[in-house]
Structure formats: structure tokens, C-alpha cells
């Protein structure tokens, strides 16, 4: 009979199995989204800028940012975005990027040039509002939506009211260019219809809601119903399905304009995206100082073990591999 | 079959040849190409090797557990009345009707980013084909053969082990093969919940930043999964040849 033989093989195979669960090797596990592995400012950049130990560390691919995994101890460290509400909610610490690897990712309102030429007031209306959206402010708003489960429109309205921004005086801070005018009349919309798109996550929806509320105050009718992820939303902007979109400078430069190493300075990155996109009929207006960039986070309690910075964590990885 | 030749012999010989050729072509294609440094980290032997190993581990573990659950259940279902059979099949159907990614997410909420999460989801997914085929195979056994065995004085266990299971084995093994190939493919979803495996390779290629996706990485990941699936199916084919009674095939 062949039964006993098959049984012996099965037993042998199953005996080999325990103890190798998930192929986990020694050393701390760093949770990332798969794209982080191949990005110039992902694992390759960490290995090159900080410590070669980042190149050989043990990475676990997950389908989302890592806050929950870090908090539960399943990941020693993990990829996060710096304005994410979950960082504060889980008491995490973002390792300081002490050598400036992660390019700044601040936002601006990208408006199609044809729309802006017709309504140059958009830039002037939104510039003073955007100037007040700092990393701290947007993180707090993200938290109100994602953790406290409040409605996006309510959070946006309350923030605008608290900061007296609904009736802020329009000011573009410059005349703009022929292709992308700013500050010129007419400022009021007079019932003109605009479509603002957003990527499908809280921060983008908040920014779109803020723009909608302020523009409506100035007589525009704003439709904010289009939500999609990159690169579909970017295509929607280029083909005119939507008129404007809050875009991240780092995303635009690296993903769509092919700039491998964007400027490390927030203002310079915005300027570079603005000048490059103007030729293709897209106008960057209303720069916001918030910086939603990549980072590696750890539990706040682990700072004594792993250190405060990416340099220190790199050294820890090198000595604990 | 007329010449006494067992069916599938040609296919059994061809599979290793086709898989080997495919992998060789893949290797040459990657090696002669100009691979940018960001992609090279994914296309390295070390990275691909650990992902293949994880994938095999996920597949084998899930498949063995699913078989250990579904084979006895299948026998029990065949023996019992409708009272047990209907709810069993319903439950197994449910496991497969839920989209695999949703199943993974459900399990994830309980077990988190672990190897176990992926294994549990894969087991739930693989139970149905094994259970259903075991049941169908046993129900299809000629009642006269069972009668004859009883008449010879065999105990119920002997009837099951020496008459019913051997006669049902082609159908049972077909279920096992379906489940195994299903598990190899579905294991790529382990990527979303930290399960590792070849999904890491495919997803790294799909989400690689830059102006176009890193299609070379995606192709490598997909070909490796396909090679694993073909190899797994081939290995069970060998088992089938060894286990299924020759007389059955040649009749």
C-alpha cells in the first residue's frame, strides 16, 4: 500500500513547517508599503544617505501605512506620512530626517490655466487661507475626521470660522503670469461653476472642503464630488474633468514630472513644480506651508532603544542584524 | 485507454520542461536587460529567493491544513444525512463566496500583520473544492462495489479505506489539485497583510514610482507565481499517478 508512504511524506513536511513562520529573520521588522522598496527616497535612499544596514534590514510589506502595526508591536518601525492623525492617536514618534532624505511634500492648489484666466480671483481668494494651513493645523483636522469621526465639511467650516478665514481679504501676493494670472479682477464668482477634485483620503477631502467653503463665500458654485487616487485624479485635471486639485509638490515632481531629487526647501520645491507645470497649462497657486512627507515612525516608548533620528535607527539596525 | 498508457503521461513530462524553459527565458531576459538600481533591489536573488520560500511556505501550510480539515469533513458529509451535509456545504460555499481580499481583511482585524492571517484566509478559501470533491467522489462510488465489499465481511472502516476512497480518488485528487492551484494564486494577496510571498514582488512592481510602472518586476513576479502553480499541480499529478488504482484508469 502506498498510504503509509504518503503519510510519512506529509508528516515529514509538516514537521519542517513550525518555526519558520513568515520567514522572519533576526533584527527589528520594518513595515512598509511595497512602493517604498523601489522609491529613490525609500529603501534605496535610506541605505545610501544613512546606513547600508537599511538596505539589508528585514522589511514586511503591508497594504497601508504602519501606525497600527507599530502600536501593536508587530512592526518595530514603519512607514507613515507625517500629517497622519494616527501618529498622535497611537503615541508614535516620527524619526527625525536629520540628513534631509525625504523631499518636502507641501501642497498647492493646481488650477487649469484656462479656468484661472477666466477666474483669476481663485488664486487671490485662496492664497491667504492656504498660508495658514500648517502641518500642525492639518494634523489636528485629520485627527478630528479620522479619529473623532467628525464630518469633513464640519471640521473645515469650524477651522475657517475659528481662524476668521471665511472673510479674509483676497490677496494673491503677486500678479502671476500671463498664462497663470493672479490677483486680477474679477474676484467674485457671480455664480460661476467650478469642479474641485480630491484624492480619496481625509486630508485631501478637508483641503477640498476648505476651498469649496471659501470660494462659495465669494459667489462661486463648487462641486467637490470627484474623488480618485493618483494618477487617475491627475488625468482628470489634465483632461478637464475637474478644474482644480490640491496636489503635493513631491508627488507632482517625482511621479509626474520625473524629477528624481526635488529641492529640499519647501518654497523651492513649490517654485520648481510651478514653473515646470505652467508650460503644460496647469497653474500652481495658494501654497500651503504644511508638509505631508514620508517618515519612519516608532513607538514613543522605544525612543530610548532606537534613538530619535533616522541616523540613530540606522546604527541600531547595523548593530542588531 | 487502448495502449495501456495512463492518461496525462505526456503532460506530466511536459510540465517540468515548460516551467524550466520559462524560468530560463525569464532569467536571461532580466540578466541581459539594463536594470535601474531601484529595480535591482527587488530583482536580486536574495529578495526573490525569500519571497519564493515564503510563498511555498504559505501555500504548503495552508494546503495541508485545508486538506486535514476538508477530507474528514467530506467523508463525514458523505456518511451523514442532509442535516449535516447542507450546512457544511453552505459554510464552505460562504468561505469561497466572500472575495479573498475581503476575507483577508476580516481575518486581519483579529490576527494583525502575521503569517497566520494569510494562512487562515487561504485555508477558508481552499476548504470548499476539497470538501465538495470528496463528497462527490464518495457519492459516485458504485453501490454494488460497496455491497460486494460488505458481503466479503469487511468492516465499515475497511470498506471506506480499501474500496470507497480508492474508487473515489480521481475525483478527490482533482479537488486537491484545484485547491492547491487556487492557494498558490491567492497567496499573492498576503502582501496586503504582511504575509510576504510573491505578492510583495508583484506589488513592488505595480506601485514602483516613476513615470511608468516597473513592468519587468511585475512580469518576474507573475511568471514565478505561474511556475509555482504549474509545479504544484504537476507534483499532485505525480501523486495521483501513484495513488489512483491503474485498473480504474484503464477500464
Boltz contact constraints between the chains, C-beta under 6 A:
constraints:
  - contact:
      token1: [A, 2]
      token2: [B, 242]
      max_distance: 6.0
  - contact:
      token1: [A, 2]
      token2: [B, 243]
      max_distance: 6.0
  - contact:
      token1: [A, 14]
      token2: [B, 64]
      max_distance: 6.0
  - contact:
      token1: [A, 17]
      token2: [B, 61]
      max_distance: 6.0
  - contact:
      token1: [A, 21]
      token2: [B, 115]
      max_distance: 6.0
  - contact:
      token1: [A, 22]
      token2: [B, 115]
      max_distance: 6.0
  - contact:
      token1: [A, 22]
      token2: [B, 196]
      max_distance: 6.0
  - contact:
      token1: [A, 23]
      token2: [B, 50]
      max_distance: 6.0
  - contact:
      token1: [A, 23]
      token2: [B, 53]
      max_distance: 6.0
  - contact:
      token1: [A, 23]
      token2: [B, 54]
      max_distance: 6.0
  - contact:
      token1: [A, 23]
      token2: [B, 196]
      max_distance: 6.0
  - contact:
      token1: [A, 34]
      token2: [B, 203]
      max_distance: 6.0
  - contact:
      token1: [A, 34]
      token2: [B, 204]
      max_distance: 6.0
  - contact:
      token1: [A, 34]
      token2: [B, 207]
      max_distance: 6.0
  - contact:
      token1: [A, 35]
      token2: [B, 207]
      max_distance: 6.0
  - contact:
      token1: [A, 35]
      token2: [B, 209]
      max_distance: 6.0
  - contact:
      token1: [A, 37]
      token2: [B, 204]
      max_distance: 6.0
  - contact:
      token1: [A, 38]
      token2: [B, 38]
      max_distance: 6.0
  - contact:
      token1: [A, 38]
      token2: [B, 204]
      max_distance: 6.0
  - contact:
      token1: [A, 38]
      token2: [B, 208]
      max_distance: 6.0
  - contact:
      token1: [A, 39]
      token2: [B, 209]
      max_distance: 6.0
  - contact:
      token1: [A, 44]
      token2: [B, 38]
      max_distance: 6.0
  - contact:
      token1: [A, 60]
      token2: [B, 194]
      max_distance: 6.0
  - contact:
      token1: [A, 61]
      token2: [B, 191]
      max_distance: 6.0
  - contact:
      token1: [A, 61]
      token2: [B, 200]
      max_distance: 6.0
  - contact:
      token1: [A, 62]
      token2: [B, 113]
      max_distance: 6.0
  - contact:
      token1: [A, 62]
      token2: [B, 194]
      max_distance: 6.0
  - contact:
      token1: [A, 63]
      token2: [B, 192]
      max_distance: 6.0
  - contact:
      token1: [A, 69]
      token2: [B, 113]
      max_distance: 6.0
  - contact:
      token1: [A, 72]
      token2: [B, 112]
      max_distance: 6.0
  - contact:
      token1: [A, 74]
      token2: [B, 112]
      max_distance: 6.0
  - contact:
      token1: [A, 74]
      token2: [B, 113]
      max_distance: 6.0
  - contact:
      token1: [A, 255]
      token2: [B, 209]
      max_distance: 6.0
  - contact:
      token1: [A, 258]
      token2: [B, 211]
      max_distance: 6.0
